[in-house]
Amino acid sequence: MLGYAKPPPNLQFQAVVLANIMITFDFQGTKVLVTGASRGIGEAIATGFARSGARVAVHYHQQYDVAESVCNSLEGTGHITVGADLGNPVAVEEMVTSTLNEFGQIDILVNNAGIYQEHPLNQTSYEDWQTVWQQTINVNLIGAANVSYCVAKHMIEQRSGRIINITSRGAFRGEPTATAYGASKAALNSLSQSLAQYLAPYNIFVTAVAPGYVETEMSRAVLESPAGDFIRQQSPLNRVAYPEEIAHTVLFLASPGSEFITGNIVDVNGASYLRS
């Protein structure tokens, strides 16, 4: 948890309880691939699954040492690190194949990896605009689609599986200075719903989790800025989410009994943005 937005003691207690609640999930013998698992939300998700008995593949792009540290910190044994540039379809296929070679199967895929780049239209050159859009869509949407394809082909053979995509509140309320990010997450929501319909006959269930602001390294700068208080006040809880809260939702959606939620987009934003 970051130190700049210290919550009242009761909220600190809630965060500790959430971490302990995750232990009550039972994923013994389950094999999980989490993309972007070397920090933030992805690290919390990997930690939650490992605490619950799963073997976890910790995906990273460039920070091998950080990912290896996370992998070594996970409870249990048999966890691995797998590297890939998700914007490279060949690297994606190799990553999934490597994970299958180590684990023998993949029961749960969490597409968490994503990038966020500010590019206000009237302050961005046309060339830079093209670059940001291409990079963001390649990772946030096409990368997730390619990982889903490679893993789903395997899940179809075993006739079971869960795919959970981490999207964003910004997919609904807009991202005026990061339009590519908002668009990529909206498209990922749509992809989740389409895959849910296609894969259901194979006993594969697909959901999306759409957080608001979360206390992570990615959001540190804006939450420490003068805008931080305004952002926290968007929620009646007067704070942003903890990574463990997003992880708890993911573990719930991956658990037996949540199958009929397939195709849904679950908001985890502390009532900072409500839709119906």
Stockholm file with secondary structure:
# STOCKHOLM 1.0

chainA/1-276         MLGYAKPPPNLQFQAVVLANIMITFDFQGTKVLVTGASRGIGEAIATGFARSGARVAVHYHQQYDVAESVCNSLEGTGHITVGADLGNPVAVEEMVTSTLNEFGQIDILVNNAGIYQEHPLNQTSYEDWQTVWQQTINVNLIGAANVSYCVAKHMIEQRSGRIINITSRGAFRGEPTATAYGASKAALNSLSQSLAQYLAPYNIFVTAVAPGYVETEMSRAVLESPAGDFIRQQSPLNRVAYPEEIAHTVLFLASPGSEFITGNIVDVNGASYLRS
#=GR chainA/1-276 SS CCSTTCCCHHHHHHHHHHHHHGGGSCCTTCEEEETTTTSHHHHHHHHHHHHTTCEEEEEESSCHHHHHHHHHHSSSSCCEEEECCTTCHHHHHHHHHHHHHHHSCCCEEEECCCCCCCCCGGGSCHHHHHHHHHHHIIIIIIIHHHHHHHHHHHHHHHTCEEEEEECCTHHHHCCTTCHHHHHHHHHHHHHHHHHHHHHGGGTEEEEEEEECCBSSTTTHHHHHSTTHHHHHHTSTTSSCBCHHHHHHHHHHHHSTTCGGGTTCEEEESTTSSCCC
#=GC SS_cons         CCSTTCCCHHHHHHHHHHHHHGGGSCCTTCEEEETTTTSHHHHHHHHHHHHTTCEEEEEESSCHHHHHHHHHHSSSSCCEEEECCTTCHHHHHHHHHHHHHHHSCCCEEEECCCCCCCCCGGGSCHHHHHHHHHHHIIIIIIIHHHHHHHHHHHHHHHTCEEEEEECCTHHHHCCTTCHHHHHHHHHHHHHHHHHHHHHGGGTEEEEEEEECCBSSTTTHHHHHSTTHHHHHHTSTTSSCBCHHHHHHHHHHHHSTTCGGGTTCEEEESTTSSCCC
//
